């Protein structure tokens, strides 16, 4: 596996994390497309932010060997980043919703 493939898998897992809220919590839903976009950005943001702790794609493929434990940690962080981003975007939308306060 290459670093690029690991990054793409992380993004897909973020999309799955963002869309899992369509099933679990309907009030945080932006629809399939909105939750997918939130999952992508959440996954990328969380991996870029927390990946410096040692589970970014470069660290997973360090010295040409695949580290399965770091890959699982990467997947968990991507999934969590996807659904946390959807929650944060929904809260931001609620704060910016001026029409609802009239």
LINKAPE-V576440 format. One record per residue. N is the residue number from 1. RES is the residue in three letters. SS is DSSP state (@ for helix, = for strand, . for the rest). Layout:
n->[N;N]
res->[RES;RES]
ss->[SS;SS]
This chain:
n->[1;2;3;4;5;6;7;8;9;10;11;12;13;14;15;16;17;18;19;20;21;22;23;24;25;26;27;28;29;30;31;32;33;34;35;36;37;38;39;40;41;42;43;44;45;46;47;48;49;50;51;52;53;54;55;56;57;58;59;60;61;62;63;64;65;66;67;68;69;70;71;72;73;74;75;76;77;78;79;80;81;82;83;84;85;86;87;88;89;90;91;92;93;94;95;96;97;98;99;100;101;102]
res->[UNK;UNK;UNK;UNK;UNK;UNK;UNK;UNK;UNK;UNK;UNK;UNK;UNK;UNK;UNK;UNK;UNK;UNK;UNK;UNK;UNK;UNK;UNK;UNK;UNK;UNK;UNK;UNK;UNK;UNK;UNK;UNK;UNK;UNK;UNK;UNK;UNK;UNK;UNK;UNK;UNK;UNK;UNK;UNK;UNK;UNK;UNK;UNK;UNK;UNK;UNK;UNK;UNK;UNK;UNK;UNK;UNK;UNK;UNK;UNK;UNK;UNK;UNK;UNK;UNK;UNK;UNK;UNK;UNK;UNK;UNK;UNK;UNK;UNK;UNK;UNK;UNK;UNK;UNK;UNK;UNK;UNK;UNK;UNK;UNK;UNK;UNK;UNK;UNK;UNK;UNK;UNK;UNK;UNK;UNK;UNK;UNK;UNK;UNK;UNK;UNK;UNK]
ss->[.;.;@;@;@;@;@;@;@;@;@;@;@;@;@;@;@;@;@;@;@;@;@;@;.;@;@;@;.;.;@;@;@;@;@;@;@;@;@;@;@;@;@;@;@;@;@;@;@;@;@;@;@;.;.;.;@;@;@;@;.;@;@;@;.;.;.;@;@;@;@;@;@;@;@;@;@;@;@;@;@;@;@;@;@;@;@;@;@;@;@;@;@;@;@;@;.;.;@;@;@;.]
